[in-house]
Amino acid sequence: MSRTEMAALVKADLAKRLKLSADDSKDIELVNEIDRRWTDTNLGCPGRRPLGESLPVPGFAFTLAYRGRQFVYHTDRRGRLRQCDVRKPIAPIVR
């Protein structure tokens, strides 16, 4: 699948997860998109299960925004996608 086709899939997935109406889903913004080669079948996303099979998987990384919140998706090029948690910065230690 092309990057454009995958971008449409991740936007549709986010709209479904957020239970947005057709009008509200138009407000989902594509902030960033890049080609990636993931090192395993988990598409670079941390998971509860052990690491996926270790083999290179070509795909894309997308960052979407909706009402000030960002959402990260990793995909392969065959229509498989995962929403990944954005890592929160570690707060500095206050003494």
Summary of the structure (lengths in Angstrom):
residues: 95
radius of gyration: 14.8
end to end distance: 51.7
largest distance: 51.7
contacts: 235
relative contact order: 0.23
helix: 20%
strand: 34%
